[in-house]
């Protein structure tokens, strides 16, 4: 109990920055909502919403200081349709911030985020998940930056023409020449390069050509849990030289070895049925009628193991948190929704972490990386 109170006090004094929350898409796709409404689809987020992981009361209870709201586009949307979807997602975030302006505030810079936190509001930035959403256009990339997008995840679960995904068959060997142009343009305008979801070859290629810090908005450690969505040690070890940050995620499939094995069984079953395991919504529908083995339980200790491994390999200045709330159906026990961040920090304090190191993990590291990217963009 003492550590939990210390954790809550810590998050009142330093901004907790979460790298990835899929609330915008969860709102867009929630059953029974009207996607044509301009007020957040009619769900009252000032009240607890049991079908979501995220709402204002639980954000406040969790001590969140800044959120990168994911403006996600599924890979089945391509071309102009993908561009339209990501713009709509950006508009939704701005609408939500306007509707709940007593609690949320758009932040365009790290300084804006600190100012919002000091004023008692949750700073809100946007992160575009999936490079297919720019339709191979640097103009669209620049337009997203104008709409408030401050990172682009280079791929999602499938390759884009210019970059390889972690969960697709290799096609270009990392980044093409145009992929390196995308990275260079992101450096020029001050948008963080997000290497979650990309292949290890893409991680290295981006680190080879970027002039600004990179982030992993929601990835864990491959040496702890051997899942292709996680970050290998030879990449983690490069973050110190780059100034980047690996924001450890809570996604059970990425932190639990037992769930990796369970998911392989699911993937085989989907392949036999002609279903696409890489499509998150198709995967969710398939599981509803699947008579496979029971899902293994996952607990907070497994997340802690990833945080501590990332600290060991990348260094204390290069780690953060990216929960992926409302982007997955299940979360580890103890981290079930956005009110639970203090529980994680209490566990770390109980293991002997200093409050200074917890503050770096909470948000100081990623804010420093964002400030560095902004400085490079200013020239």
C-alpha positions in Angstrom: 0.0 0.0 0.0 2.8 2.4 0.8 4.4 1.8 -2.7 1.0 2.4 -4.3 0.7 5.8 -2.6 4.3 6.6 -3.6 3.5 5.7 -7.2 0.4 8.0 -7.2 2.4 10.8 -5.7 5.1 10.3 -8.4 2.5 10.5 -11.2 1.1 13.8 -9.7 4.6 15.3 -10.0 5.9 14.0 -13.3 3.9 13.4 -16.5 3.1 9.8 -17.3 3.3 9.6 -21.1 1.6 6.5 -22.7 2.8 5.8 -26.3 -0.3 4.1 -27.7 -4.0 4.0 -27.0 -6.6 2.9 -29.6 -9.6 4.6 -28.2 -10.3 6.5 -31.5 -10.8 3.3 -33.5 -12.6 1.6 -30.6 -15.1 4.5 -30.6 -15.4 4.4 -34.4 -16.1 0.7 -34.4 -18.1 0.2 -31.2 -21.5 -1.6 -31.7 -24.5 0.6 -31.8 -22.7 3.9 -32.3 -23.3 6.4 -35.1 -20.0 7.1 -36.9 -21.6 10.2 -38.6 -22.0 12.0 -35.2 -19.5 14.8 -34.5 -19.6 14.5 -30.7 -17.6 11.3 -30.1 -20.4 9.0 -31.4 -22.7 9.7 -28.4 -20.7 7.8 -25.8 -20.3 9.8 -22.6 -16.6 9.4 -21.6 -17.1 11.5 -18.5 -18.7 8.3 -17.1 -17.1 4.9 -16.8 -17.7 2.9 -20.0 -17.4 -0.8 -19.2 -17.0 -1.9 -22.9 -13.8 0.3 -23.1 -10.5 0.4 -21.3 -10.5 4.2 -21.4 -12.7 7.0 -20.1 -12.1 10.2 -18.2 -12.6 8.8 -14.6 -10.2 6.0 -15.2 -7.6 8.2 -17.0 -7.7 10.5 -13.9 -7.4 7.5 -11.5 -4.4 6.2 -13.5 -2.5 9.5 -13.3 -2.0 9.9 -17.0 -0.2 13.1 -18.0 0.0 12.7 -21.8 -1.4 10.3 -24.3 -0.4 9.6 -27.9 -3.9 8.7 -29.3 -3.5 6.2 -32.1 -5.1 7.2 -35.3 -5.0 3.7 -36.6 -6.0 2.4 -40.0 -6.4 -1.4 -40.6 -4.4 -2.8 -43.4 -7.5 -3.8 -45.4 -8.0 -0.1 -46.1 -5.6 1.0 -48.9 -4.9 3.9 -51.1 -7.3 6.9 -50.9 -9.5 4.9 -48.5 -6.7 4.6 -46.0 -5.9 8.4 -46.3 -9.6 9.2 -45.7 -9.7 6.9 -42.6 -6.7 8.4 -41.0 -7.9 12.0 -41.5 -11.3 11.0 -40.0 -9.4 9.5 -37.0 -7.5 12.7 -36.6 -10.7 14.7 -36.6 -12.2 12.4 -34.0 -9.4 13.0 -31.6 -9.7 16.8 -32.0 -13.5 16.4 -31.4 -12.9 14.4 -28.3 -10.4 16.9 -26.9 -12.9 19.7 -27.6 -15.7 17.9 -25.9 -13.7 17.0 -22.8 -11.6 20.2 -22.7 -11.8 20.4 -18.9 -9.6 17.2 -18.9 -7.9 17.0 -22.3 -5.7 19.4 -24.2 -4.1 19.1 -27.6 -0.3 19.3 -27.4 1.8 20.0 -30.5 5.2 20.1 -28.7 6.8 18.7 -25.6 6.6 22.1 -24.1 2.8 22.1 -24.8 2.6 18.7 -23.0 4.4 20.0 -19.9 2.2 23.1 -19.9 -1.0 21.0 -20.1 0.2 18.8 -17.3 0.9 21.8 -15.1 -2.6 23.0 -15.8 -4.1 19.7 -14.7 -5.1 18.5 -18.1 -4.0 15.4 -20.1 -1.9 16.4 -23.0 -3.1 14.8 -26.2 -0.9 14.1 -29.2 -1.7 11.9 -32.2 0.2 8.9 -33.5 -0.6 7.4 -37.0 -0.4 3.6 -36.9 0.5 2.2 -40.2 2.5 3.8 -43.0 -0.1 2.7 -45.6 -2.2 5.6 -44.3 0.1 8.1 -46.2 -0.5 6.2 -49.5 3.3 6.6 -50.4 2.9 10.4 -50.4 5.2 12.8 -48.5 2.4 15.4 -49.0 0.0 13.3 -47.0 2.7 12.8 -44.3 3.1 16.6 -44.0 -0.7 17.1 -43.9 -0.9 14.6 -41.0 1.8 16.6 -39.2 -0.4 19.7 -39.6 -3.3 17.8 -38.1 -1.3 17.1 -34.9 0.3 13.7 -35.8 3.6 13.5 -34.0 4.7 10.0 -34.9 4.1 7.6 -37.7 4.4 3.8 -37.2 6.1 2.8 -40.5 4.0 -0.3 -41.0 1.2 -2.2 -39.3 0.8 -6.0 -39.6 1.5 -6.0 -43.3 4.3 -4.6 -45.5 4.0 -1.3 -47.2 5.7 -0.8 -50.6 8.6 0.9 -48.9 9.1 -1.0 -45.6 8.9 -4.5 -44.2 6.5 -5.4 -41.4 7.5 -7.8 -38.5 4.5 -10.0 -39.2 4.6 -10.2 -43.0 7.0 -12.0 -45.4 10.2 -9.9 -46.1 9.8 -8.0 -49.4 12.3 -5.1 -49.6 14.9 -6.0 -46.9 14.1 -3.2 -44.5 13.6 0.2 -46.2 13.6 1.1 -49.9 15.1 4.4 -51.1 11.6 6.0 -50.7 11.4 4.5 -47.2 14.5 6.4 -46.3 13.0 9.5 -47.8 10.0 9.1 -45.5 12.3 8.9 -42.5 14.3 12.0 -43.7 11.1 13.9 -44.1 9.9 12.9 -40.7 13.2 14.2 -39.3 12.8 17.4 -41.2 9.3 18.2 -39.9 9.8 16.9 -36.3 7.7 13.8 -36.5 9.0 10.8 -34.5 9.8 7.6 -36.4 7.9 4.8 -34.7 9.4 1.3 -35.2 6.8 -0.8 -33.5 5.3 -3.3 -35.9 8.3 -3.2 -38.3 10.8 -6.0 -39.1 14.2 -6.1 -37.4 15.8 -5.2 -40.7 13.5 -2.2 -41.0 14.5 -1.2 -37.4 18.2 -1.3 -38.3 17.7 0.5 -41.6 15.8 3.3 -39.9 18.4 3.7 -37.2 21.1 3.8 -39.9 19.5 6.8 -41.7 17.6 8.8 -39.0 19.1 12.0 -37.6 16.6 12.1 -34.7 15.6 9.8 -31.9 13.2 7.0 -32.8 10.6 5.4 -30.6 8.8 2.1 -30.2 5.4 3.2 -29.2 4.2 -0.2 -28.0 6.7 -3.0 -28.1 8.4 -5.3 -25.6 11.6 -7.4 -25.5 12.2 -10.3 -27.9 14.8 -11.8 -25.6 12.1 -12.2 -22.9 9.2 -13.2 -25.2 10.1 -14.4 -28.7 7.4 -12.6 -30.7 8.2 -10.8 -33.9 6.5 -7.7 -32.6 9.1 -7.4 -29.9 12.5 -5.6 -30.1 15.7 -7.7 -30.4 18.6 -6.9 -28.0 20.8 -5.8 -30.9 18.3 -3.0 -31.6 17.7 -2.1 -28.0 21.4 -1.7 -27.6 21.4 0.9 -30.3 18.9 3.2 -28.6 21.5 4.9 -26.4 23.5 6.0 -29.4 20.3 7.3 -31.1 18.6 8.8 -28.1 15.5 6.8 -28.7 13.0 5.1 -26.4 11.4 1.7 -26.3 7.9 2.1 -24.8 7.1 -1.3 -23.3 3.7 -2.6 -24.0 1.2 -4.6 -21.9 -0.2 -6.6 -24.8 -0.4 -10.2 -23.4 0.7 -11.9 -26.6 3.9 -9.9 -26.6 4.8 -10.3 -22.9 3.9 -14.0 -22.2 5.7 -17.0 -23.6 2.7 -19.2 -22.8 0.5 -16.9 -24.9 2.9 -16.9 -27.8 2.5 -20.7 -27.9 -1.3 -20.4 -27.6 -1.4 -17.8 -30.4 0.6 -20.2 -32.7 -2.2 -22.7 -32.3 -4.8 -20.0 -33.1 -2.8 -18.9 -36.1 -2.7 -22.4 -37.5 -6.4 -22.8 -37.0 -7.1 -19.5 -38.8 -4.8 -20.5 -41.7 -6.6 -23.9 -42.0 -9.9 -22.0 -42.2 -8.6 -19.5 -44.7 -8.7 -16.6 -42.2 -6.2 -13.8 -41.9 -4.5 -13.8 -38.5 -2.8 -10.4 -39.3 -6.3 -8.7 -39.5 -7.1 -7.8 -35.9 -10.8 -7.7 -36.4 -10.9 -10.9 -38.3 -8.8 -12.5 -35.6 -11.2 -11.3 -32.9 -14.3 -12.6 -34.8 -12.6 -16.0 -35.3 -11.8 -16.4 -31.7 -15.5 -15.9 -30.7 -16.4 -19.3 -32.3 -13.1 -21.1 -31.8 -13.1 -24.2 -29.7 -9.3 -24.1 -29.1 -7.4 -24.4 -25.8 -8.1 -21.9 -23.0 -6.2 -18.7 -23.0 -3.3 -18.8 -20.5 -3.4 -16.2 -17.8 -1.0 -13.3 -17.9 0.0 -11.1 -14.9 1.8 -7.8 -14.1 5.0 -9.6 -13.3 5.5 -10.6 -16.9 5.3 -6.9 -17.9 7.8 -6.0 -15.2 10.2 -8.5 -16.6 10.1 -6.7 -20.0 10.6 -3.3 -18.4 13.6 -4.5 -16.4 15.1 -6.2 -19.4 14.7 -3.1 -21.5 16.4 -1.1 -18.8 19.3 -3.5 -18.7 19.9 -3.6 -22.4 18.9 -0.1 -23.6 19.6 1.8 -20.4 17.3 3.7 -18.0 17.2 6.7 -20.3 15.7 4.8 -23.2 12.6 3.1 -21.9 8.9 4.2 -21.6 5.4 2.8 -21.4 2.9 2.1 -24.3 -0.1 0.2 -22.9 -2.1 -0.4 -26.1 -5.4 0.0 -24.2 -8.5 -0.4 -26.4 -6.3 -2.0 -29.0 -6.5 -5.5 -27.6 -9.3 -7.6 -26.1 -7.5 -8.7 -23.0 -4.9 -7.1 -20.7 -2.7 -8.6 -17.9 -4.2 -9.2 -14.5 -3.5 -6.0 -12.6 -3.4 -3.8 -15.7 -6.9 -4.2 -17.0 -7.6 -0.6 -17.8 -6.1 2.9 -17.8 -6.6 3.3 -14.1 -3.9 0.7 -13.3 -0.7 2.5 -14.2 0.1 3.2 -10.5 0.0 -0.5 -9.8 2.9 -1.0 -12.3 4.9 1.7 -10.8 4.2 0.5 -7.3 5.5 -2.9 -8.4 8.7 -1.3 -9.6 9.2 0.8 -6.5 8.7 -2.4 -4.5 11.5 -4.0 -6.5 13.9 -1.2 -5.5 13.5 1.2 -8.4 14.2 4.8 -7.4 11.6 7.5 -7.9 14.0 9.3 -10.3 14.2 6.2 -12.5 10.5 5.7 -12.4 10.0 9.3 -13.5 12.3 8.6 -16.5 10.2 5.5 -17.4 6.9 7.3 -16.9 7.5 10.1 -19.3 10.7 12.1 -19.0 12.6 9.9 -21.5 10.0 10.2 -24.3 9.6 13.9 -23.8 13.3 14.3 -24.1 13.3 12.3 -27.3 10.4 14.5 -28.6 12.3 17.7 -27.7 15.4 16.4 -29.5 13.3 15.7 -32.7 11.8 19.2 -32.4 15.3 20.7 -32.1 16.5 18.9 -35.2 13.5 20.0 -37.2 14.2 23.6 -36.2 17.7 23.2 -37.7 
